[in-house]
Amino acid sequence: MALHNLKIISGRACIKILCKEFGFVEIRQKGSHIILKKTTPFGDIGTVVPDHKELKIGTLKGILELAKVSESEFTKFL
């Protein structure tokens, strides 16, 4: 299993990267959770990012999995 060097980042930093680099848009917020969506030719892709100061690595992996963004692609922007 390859190590992709995911770092602990804030929810806001994660949102910034997903929106700027991967075309997601903020749809709404419920409590501390911000819902992002992206429309592709294959349908909509959505993910939820908690607005926390630090996202645990497992949480970040889950966010990227829902967003269909590979860890290696994401780490290029850290």
C-alpha positions as CSV (number, residue, x, y, z in Angstrom):
1,M,0.0,0.0,0.0
2,A,1.5,3.3,-1.1
3,L,1.9,6.1,1.4
4,H,0.5,9.3,0.1
5,N,1.6,11.7,2.9
6,L,-1.8,13.0,3.8
7,K,-1.4,15.8,6.4
8,I,-3.7,16.9,9.1
9,I,-5.3,20.0,7.7
10,S,-8.3,22.1,8.6
11,G,-11.8,21.6,7.1
12,R,-11.6,25.0,5.5
13,A,-8.3,24.1,3.8
14,C,-9.8,20.9,2.5
15,I,-12.8,22.8,1.1
16,K,-10.5,25.3,-0.5
17,I,-8.6,22.6,-2.3
18,L,-11.7,20.6,-3.4
19,C,-13.4,23.8,-4.7
20,K,-10.4,25.4,-6.4
21,E,-8.6,22.3,-7.8
22,F,-11.4,19.8,-8.2
23,G,-14.4,21.9,-9.2
24,F,-16.6,21.4,-6.1
25,V,-19.0,24.1,-4.9
26,E,-20.4,24.7,-1.4
27,I,-24.1,23.8,-1.5
28,R,-25.1,24.3,2.2
29,Q,-24.0,23.9,5.8
30,K,-25.7,22.0,8.5
31,G,-24.1,22.7,11.9
32,S,-20.4,22.3,11.4
33,H,-20.7,20.2,8.3
34,I,-20.4,21.7,4.9
35,I,-21.9,19.9,1.9
36,L,-20.0,20.1,-1.4
37,K,-21.2,19.0,-4.8
38,K,-19.7,18.7,-8.3
39,T,-21.7,17.8,-11.4
40,T,-19.9,15.5,-13.9
41,P,-21.1,13.8,-17.1
42,F,-21.6,10.7,-15.0
43,G,-23.8,12.4,-12.5
44,D,-23.4,14.4,-9.3
45,I,-20.7,13.8,-6.8
46,G,-21.1,15.0,-3.2
47,T,-19.0,15.0,-0.1
48,V,-19.4,16.4,3.4
49,V,-16.5,18.3,5.2
50,P,-16.7,19.1,8.9
51,D,-15.6,22.7,9.6
52,H,-13.0,21.6,12.2
53,K,-9.6,23.1,13.0
54,E,-8.0,19.7,12.3
55,L,-9.4,16.8,10.3
56,K,-8.1,13.4,11.3
57,I,-6.4,11.4,8.5
58,G,-9.2,8.8,8.5
59,T,-11.8,11.6,8.2
60,L,-9.9,13.2,5.3
61,K,-9.7,9.8,3.6
62,G,-13.4,9.4,3.9
63,I,-14.0,12.9,2.5
64,L,-11.8,12.1,-0.5
65,E,-13.4,8.7,-1.1
66,L,-16.9,10.3,-1.3
67,A,-15.5,13.0,-3.5
68,K,-13.9,10.4,-5.8
69,V,-10.5,12.2,-5.5
70,S,-7.4,10.1,-5.1
71,E,-5.1,10.7,-2.2
72,S,-2.1,11.2,-4.5
73,E,-4.0,13.8,-6.6
74,F,-5.1,15.7,-3.4
75,T,-1.6,15.7,-1.8
76,K,-0.2,17.6,-4.8
77,F,-2.1,20.6,-3.5
78,L,-1.1,20.4,0.2
